[in-house]
Amino acid sequence: EKKKKKKRREATMSSHVGASNEKWRFPIWPEWNEADINAEKWDTGKVGKEKEKTGKSPISHVFEDPEGKIELPASLKVHSWKRPHEFLTNKIPVVVKNETSFDLVSANEHVFCSELMRWIVSEIYALWRIYNEKALTNGASTLFWKPWEHIYALCKATKGHIPLYNSYGKYIVKLYWMVSTSLQQ
């Protein structure tokens, strides 16, 4: 399955780059495919549990992106990378806390030194307001656009899904890039 995804990514890249001999690289993600999401293996930690039964030392299984850690904007300095279970010891994290509202500002103040991060947060909030304005002012419980419906983890690609916290750490986000939907893991 990884080979299929890699070949599709390479095919997409070669079709976009074509005969160009330029040396620069830009991210090319596979075209969005709900069947791929529905067939995704979200947790490979089960292999570790089988090994634990055999008496070998337990191995921590967490998702590592095959393309490595992403490069952050220069204005954001990383002290260290941590997974949620390393700093949230008293509770299990959730992806969606409240289905009728959300606050991206207070939860992300620490990244607002980056113009890119401010732009991303404000765009998500603008989409929320534009698409849900009538529902929000009328007090309706049905919202038309929900940012979490573009995040996939431990779920199928269906309308109205709610992604769950994945302790393995694998999430897929549906991105719209140049009017095309793309898949980014």
Secondary structure in CASP SS format (residue, H / E / C, confidence):
PFRMAT SS
TARGET T0000
AUTHOR 0000-0000-0000
METHOD secondary structure of the structure
MODEL  1
E C 1.00
K H 1.00
K H 1.00
K H 1.00
K H 1.00
K H 1.00
K H 1.00
R H 1.00
R H 1.00
E H 1.00
A H 1.00
T H 1.00
M H 1.00
S H 1.00
S H 1.00
H H 1.00
V H 1.00
G C 1.00
A C 1.00
S C 1.00
N C 1.00
E C 1.00
K C 1.00
W C 1.00
R C 1.00
F C 1.00
P C 1.00
I C 1.00
W C 1.00
P C 1.00
E E 1.00
W C 1.00
N C 1.00
E H 1.00
A H 1.00
D H 1.00
I H 1.00
N H 1.00
A C 1.00
E C 1.00
K C 1.00
W C 1.00
D C 1.00
T C 1.00
G C 1.00
K H 1.00
V H 1.00
G H 1.00
K H 1.00
E H 1.00
K H 1.00
E H 1.00
K H 1.00
T C 1.00
G C 1.00
K C 1.00
S C 1.00
P C 1.00
I C 1.00
S C 1.00
H C 1.00
V C 1.00
F C 1.00
E C 1.00
D C 1.00
P C 1.00
E C 1.00
G C 1.00
K C 1.00
I C 1.00
E C 1.00
L C 1.00
P C 1.00
A C 1.00
S C 1.00
L C 1.00
K C 1.00
V C 1.00
H C 1.00
S C 1.00
W C 1.00
K C 1.00
R C 1.00
P H 1.00
H H 1.00
E H 1.00
F H 1.00
L C 1.00
T C 1.00
N C 1.00
K C 1.00
I C 1.00
P C 1.00
V C 1.00
V C 1.00
V C 1.00
K C 1.00
N C 1.00
E C 1.00
T C 1.00
S C 1.00
F C 1.00
D C 1.00
L H 1.00
V H 1.00
S H 1.00
A H 1.00
N C 1.00
E H 1.00
H H 1.00
V H 1.00
F C 1.00
C C 1.00
S C 1.00
E H 1.00
L H 1.00
M H 1.00
R H 1.00
W H 1.00
I H 1.00
V H 1.00
S H 1.00
E H 1.00
I H 1.00
Y H 1.00
A H 1.00
L H 1.00
W H 1.00
R H 1.00
I H 1.00
Y H 1.00
N H 1.00
E H 1.00
K H 1.00
A H 1.00
L H 1.00
T H 1.00
N H 1.00
G C 1.00
A C 1.00
S C 1.00
T C 1.00
L C 1.00
F C 1.00
W C 1.00
K C 1.00
P H 1.00
W H 1.00
E H 1.00
H H 1.00
I E 1.00
Y E 1.00
A C 1.00
L C 1.00
C C 1.00
K C 1.00
A C 1.00
T C 1.00
K C 1.00
G C 1.00
H C 1.00
I C 1.00
P C 1.00
L C 1.00
Y C 1.00
N C 1.00
S C 1.00
Y C 1.00
G C 1.00
K C 1.00
Y C 1.00
I E 1.00
V E 1.00
K E 1.00
L E 1.00
Y E 1.00
W E 1.00
M C 1.00
V C 1.00
S E 1.00
T E 1.00
S E 1.00
L E 1.00
Q E 1.00
Q C 1.00
END
